[in-house]
Amino acid sequence: MCGRYTLLADELEILQEFGIDQPIKDYQPSYNIAPGQDVLAVVHDGKEKRAGHLRWGLVPSWADDERIGYKMINARSETAHQKPSFKQLMARKRCLIIADSFYEWMKTEEGKQPKRIQVKDRGLFAFAGLWDKWEQQGKTLFTCTILTREANTFMQDIHHRMPVILPKEIEDEWISPQKMQPQEAGGFLESLDDQALSAYDVADYVNAAKNNDEQCIKPIA
């Protein structure tokens, strides 16, 4: 799964990396992005790419209760094209969720060891995501989920799942305004090349979502 990540880049770097023309409203870097928070995403509106914030935890348009979002922070890429909650989003509402590292907890004899994982030779990168709009009783939410996959060779010793990280050259294809069939979108994700990763241990200070400063990413011996 993917339950925490970081985004420390400044706004200009993000705009340049993802080819965004308009400024990002209310952007703030974060050392410890957690479910339920607003996260930075990129979508294509049919005319141009736009960067803005979505709440992490998908609330499908048909849901009766927005609290379902806390159970839908991730979606399995292998089956998303089949599931009612995600099927139509795979066809029409794909997004990039911007990050520069993510955290995962590795089981050890002493307990769970948090690790910070980065993409080698890339500062910024994008998770494959899905988004939706929910409206009820005068309230509107724009929410998202991060797609996950089976762990690659590097990640297998840390966790059995990992987020889908998009190669730079196909980010625009993932958010293309052209409709994909849900199964086609699923096949697209299955065909992706692995991204080279690196990891190091960090303190369990990062376990608390309220902690959001440089200590979250400080390596420990």
Contacts in CASP RR format, 6 or more apart in sequence:
PFRMAT RR
TARGET T0000
AUTHOR 0000-0000-0000
METHOD contacts of the structure
MODEL  1
MCGRYTLLADELEILQEFGIDQPIKDYQPSYNIAPGQDVLAVVHDGKEKR
AGHLRWGLVPSWADDERIGYKMINARSETAHQKPSFKQLMARKRCLIIAD
SFYEWMKTEEGKQPKRIQVKDRGLFAFAGLWDKWEQQGKTLFTCTILTRE
ANTFMQDIHHRMPVILPKEIEDEWISPQKMQPQEAGGFLESLDDQALSAY
DVADYVNAAKNNDEQCIKPIA
1 73 0 8 1.000
1 74 0 8 1.000
1 148 0 8 1.000
1 159 0 8 1.000
1 161 0 8 1.000
2 73 0 8 1.000
2 74 0 8 1.000
2 102 0 8 1.000
2 104 0 8 1.000
2 127 0 8 1.000
2 146 0 8 1.000
2 148 0 8 1.000
2 161 0 8 1.000
2 162 0 8 1.000
2 163 0 8 1.000
3 34 0 8 1.000
3 35 0 8 1.000
3 73 0 8 1.000
3 74 0 8 1.000
3 102 0 8 1.000
3 103 0 8 1.000
3 146 0 8 1.000
4 32 0 8 1.000
4 33 0 8 1.000
4 34 0 8 1.000
4 102 0 8 1.000
4 103 0 8 1.000
4 206 0 8 1.000
4 209 0 8 1.000
5 33 0 8 1.000
5 99 0 8 1.000
5 101 0 8 1.000
5 102 0 8 1.000
5 103 0 8 1.000
5 127 0 8 1.000
5 163 0 8 1.000
6 30 0 8 1.000
6 31 0 8 1.000
6 32 0 8 1.000
6 33 0 8 1.000
6 99 0 8 1.000
6 100 0 8 1.000
6 101 0 8 1.000
6 102 0 8 1.000
6 103 0 8 1.000
6 116 0 8 1.000
6 216 0 8 1.000
6 217 0 8 1.000
7 29 0 8 1.000
7 30 0 8 1.000
7 33 0 8 1.000
7 39 0 8 1.000
7 40 0 8 1.000
7 98 0 8 1.000
7 99 0 8 1.000
7 100 0 8 1.000
8 29 0 8 1.000
8 30 0 8 1.000
8 31 0 8 1.000
8 100 0 8 1.000
8 217 0 8 1.000
9 17 0 8 1.000
9 29 0 8 1.000
9 100 0 8 1.000
9 123 0 8 1.000
9 124 0 8 1.000
10 29 0 8 1.000
11 23 0 8 1.000
11 24 0 8 1.000
11 27 0 8 1.000
13 124 0 8 1.000
14 20 0 8 1.000
14 24 0 8 1.000
14 27 0 8 1.000
14 40 0 8 1.000
14 51 0 8 1.000
14 98 0 8 1.000
14 124 0 8 1.000
15 21 0 8 1.000
15 23 0 8 1.000
15 24 0 8 1.000
15 51 0 8 1.000
17 124 0 8 1.000
18 42 0 8 1.000
18 49 0 8 1.000
18 51 0 8 1.000
18 96 0 8 1.000
18 98 0 8 1.000
18 124 0 8 1.000
18 126 0 8 1.000
18 171 0 8 1.000
19 49 0 8 1.000
20 42 0 8 1.000
20 49 0 8 1.000
20 50 0 8 1.000
20 51 0 8 1.000
21 48 0 8 1.000
22 50 0 8 1.000
22 51 0 8 1.000
24 40 0 8 1.000
24 51 0 8 1.000
24 52 0 8 1.000
25 52 0 8 1.000
25 53 0 8 1.000
26 53 0 8 1.000
27 40 0 8 1.000
30 37 0 8 1.000
30 212 0 8 1.000
31 206 0 8 1.000
31 211 0 8 1.000
31 212 0 8 1.000
31 213 0 8 1.000
31 214 0 8 1.000
31 216 0 8 1.000
31 217 0 8 1.000
32 206 0 8 1.000
32 209 0 8 1.000
32 211 0 8 1.000
32 212 0 8 1.000
32 216 0 8 1.000
33 39 0 8 1.000
33 56 0 8 1.000
33 99 0 8 1.000
34 56 0 8 1.000
34 209 0 8 1.000
35 56 0 8 1.000
35 57 0 8 1.000
35 70 0 8 1.000
35 73 0 8 1.000
36 55 0 8 1.000
36 56 0 8 1.000
36 57 0 8 1.000
36 69 0 8 1.000
36 70 0 8 1.000
36 73 0 8 1.000
37 55 0 8 1.000
37 56 0 8 1.000
37 209 0 8 1.000
38 53 0 8 1.000
38 54 0 8 1.000
38 55 0 8 1.000
38 56 0 8 1.000
39 53 0 8 1.000
39 54 0 8 1.000
39 55 0 8 1.000
39 56 0 8 1.000
39 97 0 8 1.000
39 98 0 8 1.000
39 144 0 8 1.000
40 51 0 8 1.000
40 52 0 8 1.000
40 53 0 8 1.000
40 97 0 8 1.000
40 98 0 8 1.000
41 51 0 8 1.000
41 52 0 8 1.000
41 53 0 8 1.000
41 54 0 8 1.000
41 95 0 8 1.000
41 96 0 8 1.000
41 97 0 8 1.000
41 98 0 8 1.000
41 129 0 8 1.000
41 131 0 8 1.000
41 144 0 8 1.000
42 49 0 8 1.000
42 50 0 8 1.000
42 51 0 8 1.000
42 52 0 8 1.000
42 95 0 8 1.000
42 96 0 8 1.000
42 98 0 8 1.000
42 126 0 8 1.000
42 171 0 8 1.000
42 175 0 8 1.000
43 49 0 8 1.000
43 50 0 8 1.000
43 93 0 8 1.000
43 95 0 8 1.000
43 96 0 8 1.000
43 131 0 8 1.000
43 175 0 8 1.000
44 50 0 8 1.000
44 172 0 8 1.000
44 175 0 8 1.000
44 176 0 8 1.000
44 177 0 8 1.000
45 177 0 8 1.000
46 177 0 8 1.000
49 172 0 8 1.000
49 175 0 8 1.000
51 98 0 8 1.000
53 142 0 8 1.000
54 95 0 8 1.000
54 97 0 8 1.000
54 131 0 8 1.000
54 142 0 8 1.000
54 143 0 8 1.000
54 144 0 8 1.000
55 141 0 8 1.000
55 142 0 8 1.000
55 143 0 8 1.000
55 144 0 8 1.000
56 73 0 8 1.000
56 143 0 8 1.000
56 144 0 8 1.000
56 145 0 8 1.000
56 146 0 8 1.000
57 69 0 8 1.000
57 70 0 8 1.000
57 72 0 8 1.000
57 73 0 8 1.000
57 143 0 8 1.000
57 144 0 8 1.000
57 145 0 8 1.000
58 68 0 8 1.000
58 69 0 8 1.000
58 72 0 8 1.000
58 73 0 8 1.000
58 75 0 8 1.000
58 85 0 8 1.000
58 86 0 8 1.000
58 89 0 8 1.000
58 130 0 8 1.000
58 131 0 8 1.000
58 132 0 8 1.000
58 143 0 8 1.000
58 144 0 8 1.000
58 145 0 8 1.000
59 66 0 8 1.000
59 68 0 8 1.000
59 69 0 8 1.000
59 72 0 8 1.000
59 132 0 8 1.000
59 134 0 8 1.000
59 141 0 8 1.000
59 143 0 8 1.000
60 68 0 8 1.000
60 72 0 8 1.000
60 85 0 8 1.000
60 132 0 8 1.000
60 134 0 8 1.000
61 132 0 8 1.000
61 133 0 8 1.000
61 134 0 8 1.000
61 135 0 8 1.000
63 69 0 8 1.000
63 134 0 8 1.000
64 136 0 8 1.000
66 134 0 8 1.000
66 136 0 8 1.000
66 139 0 8 1.000
66 141 0 8 1.000
69 143 0 8 1.000
72 85 0 8 1.000
72 145 0 8 1.000
73 145 0 8 1.000
73 146 0 8 1.000
74 145 0 8 1.000
74 146 0 8 1.000
74 147 0 8 1.000
74 148 0 8 1.000
74 161 0 8 1.000
74 163 0 8 1.000
75 83 0 8 1.000
75 85 0 8 1.000
75 86 0 8 1.000
75 129 0 8 1.000
75 130 0 8 1.000
75 145 0 8 1.000
75 146 0 8 1.000
75 147 0 8 1.000
75 148 0 8 1.000
76 147 0 8 1.000
76 148 0 8 1.000
76 149 0 8 1.000
77 128 0 8 1.000
77 147 0 8 1.000
77 148 0 8 1.000
77 149 0 8 1.000
77 164 0 8 1.000
77 186 0 8 1.000
77 189 0 8 1.000
77 190 0 8 1.000
78 149 0 8 1.000
78 150 0 8 1.000
78 186 0 8 1.000
78 190 0 8 1.000
80 86 0 8 1.000
80 87 0 8 1.000
80 89 0 8 1.000
80 90 0 8 1.000
80 130 0 8 1.000
80 147 0 8 1.000
80 182 0 8 1.000
80 185 0 8 1.000
80 186 0 8 1.000
81 87 0 8 1.000
81 90 0 8 1.000
81 182 0 8 1.000
81 183 0 8 1.000
81 185 0 8 1.000
81 186 0 8 1.000
81 187 0 8 1.000
82 182 0 8 1.000
86 130 0 8 1.000
86 145 0 8 1.000
87 182 0 8 1.000
88 182 0 8 1.000
89 130 0 8 1.000
89 131 0 8 1.000
89 132 0 8 1.000
90 130 0 8 1.000
90 180 0 8 1.000
90 182 0 8 1.000
90 185 0 8 1.000
90 186 0 8 1.000
91 179 0 8 1.000
91 180 0 8 1.000
91 181 0 8 1.000
91 182 0 8 1.000
91 185 0 8 1.000
92 179 0 8 1.000
93 130 0 8 1.000
93 131 0 8 1.000
93 132 0 8 1.000
94 128 0 8 1.000
94 129 0 8 1.000
94 130 0 8 1.000
94 131 0 8 1.000
94 174 0 8 1.000
94 175 0 8 1.000
94 180 0 8 1.000
94 185 0 8 1.000
95 129 0 8 1.000
95 130 0 8 1.000
95 131 0 8 1.000
95 144 0 8 1.000
95 175 0 8 1.000
96 126 0 8 1.000
96 127 0 8 1.000
96 128 0 8 1.000
96 129 0 8 1.000
96 166 0 8 1.000
96 171 0 8 1.000
96 174 0 8 1.000
96 175 0 8 1.000
97 126 0 8 1.000
97 127 0 8 1.000
97 128 0 8 1.000
97 129 0 8 1.000
97 144 0 8 1.000
97 146 0 8 1.000
98 124 0 8 1.000
98 125 0 8 1.000
98 126 0 8 1.000
99 124 0 8 1.000
99 125 0 8 1.000
99 126 0 8 1.000
99 127 0 8 1.000
100 118 0 8 1.000
100 123 0 8 1.000
100 124 0 8 1.000
100 125 0 8 1.000
101 116 0 8 1.000
101 117 0 8 1.000
101 118 0 8 1.000
101 217 0 8 1.000
102 116 0 8 1.000
102 117 0 8 1.000
102 163 0 8 1.000
103 114 0 8 1.000
103 115 0 8 1.000
103 116 0 8 1.000
103 117 0 8 1.000
103 202 0 8 1.000
103 206 0 8 1.000
104 114 0 8 1.000
104 115 0 8 1.000
104 117 0 8 1.000
104 155 0 8 1.000
104 158 0 8 1.000
104 159 0 8 1.000
104 162 0 8 1.000
104 199 0 8 1.000
105 112 0 8 1.000
105 113 0 8 1.000
105 114 0 8 1.000
105 115 0 8 1.000
105 159 0 8 1.000
106 112 0 8 1.000
106 113 0 8 1.000
106 114 0 8 1.000
106 115 0 8 1.000
106 157 0 8 1.000
106 158 0 8 1.000
106 159 0 8 1.000
113 201 0 8 1.000
114 201 0 8 1.000
114 202 0 8 1.000
114 203 0 8 1.000
114 204 0 8 1.000
114 206 0 8 1.000
114 207 0 8 1.000
115 158 0 8 1.000
115 199 0 8 1.000
115 200 0 8 1.000
115 201 0 8 1.000
115 202 0 8 1.000
116 199 0 8 1.000
116 200 0 8 1.000
116 202 0 8 1.000
116 206 0 8 1.000
116 217 0 8 1.000
117 155 0 8 1.000
117 158 0 8 1.000
117 197 0 8 1.000
117 198 0 8 1.000
117 199 0 8 1.000
118 197 0 8 1.000
118 198 0 8 1.000
118 199 0 8 1.000
119 125 0 8 1.000
119 165 0 8 1.000
119 195 0 8 1.000
119 196 0 8 1.000
119 197 0 8 1.000
120 195 0 8 1.000
120 196 0 8 1.000
120 197 0 8 1.000
120 198 0 8 1.000
121 196 0 8 1.000
122 168 0 8 1.000
122 195 0 8 1.000
125 165 0 8 1.000
125 166 0 8 1.000
125 168 0 8 1.000
125 195 0 8 1.000
126 165 0 8 1.000
126 166 0 8 1.000
126 171 0 8 1.000
127 146 0 8 1.000
127 147 0 8 1.000
127 163 0 8 1.000
127 164 0 8 1.000
127 165 0 8 1.000
127 166 0 8 1.000
128 146 0 8 1.000
128 147 0 8 1.000
128 163 0 8 1.000
128 164 0 8 1.000
128 165 0 8 1.000
128 166 0 8 1.000
128 174 0 8 1.000
128 189 0 8 1.000
129 144 0 8 1.000
129 145 0 8 1.000
129 146 0 8 1.000
129 147 0 8 1.000
129 164 0 8 1.000
130 144 0 8 1.000
130 145 0 8 1.000
130 147 0 8 1.000
131 142 0 8 1.000
131 143 0 8 1.000
131 144 0 8 1.000
131 145 0 8 1.000
132 142 0 8 1.000
132 143 0 8 1.000
132 144 0 8 1.000
133 140 0 8 1.000
133 141 0 8 1.000
133 142 0 8 1.000
134 140 0 8 1.000
134 141 0 8 1.000
134 142 0 8 1.000
134 143 0 8 1.000
135 141 0 8 1.000
146 163 0 8 1.000
146 164 0 8 1.000
147 163 0 8 1.000
147 164 0 8 1.000
147 189 0 8 1.000
148 161 0 8 1.000
148 162 0 8 1.000
148 163 0 8 1.000
148 164 0 8 1.000
149 161 0 8 1.000
149 162 0 8 1.000
149 163 0 8 1.000
149 164 0 8 1.000
149 189 0 8 1.000
150 160 0 8 1.000
150 161 0 8 1.000
150 162 0 8 1.000
151 158 0 8 1.000
151 159 0 8 1.000
151 160 0 8 1.000
151 161 0 8 1.000
151 162 0 8 1.000
152 162 0 8 1.000
152 194 0 8 1.000
152 197 0 8 1.000
153 194 0 8 1.000
154 194 0 8 1.000
154 196 0 8 1.000
154 197 0 8 1.000
154 199 0 8 1.000
155 162 0 8 1.000
155 197 0 8 1.000
158 199 0 8 1.000
164 189 0 8 1.000
164 192 0 8 1.000
165 195 0 8 1.000
166 174 0 8 1.000
166 192 0 8 1.000
167 192 0 8 1.000
167 193 0 8 1.000
167 195 0 8 1.000
170 192 0 8 1.000
173 188 0 8 1.000
174 188 0 8 1.000
180 188 0 8 1.000
200 219 0 8 1.000
201 219 0 8 1.000
201 220 0 8 1.000
202 216 0 8 1.000
202 217 0 8 1.000
202 218 0 8 1.000
202 219 0 8 1.000
202 220 0 8 1.000
203 215 0 8 1.000
203 218 0 8 1.000
203 220 0 8 1.000
205 211 0 8 1.000
205 215 0 8 1.000
205 216 0 8 1.000
206 216 0 8 1.000
206 217 0 8 1.000
END
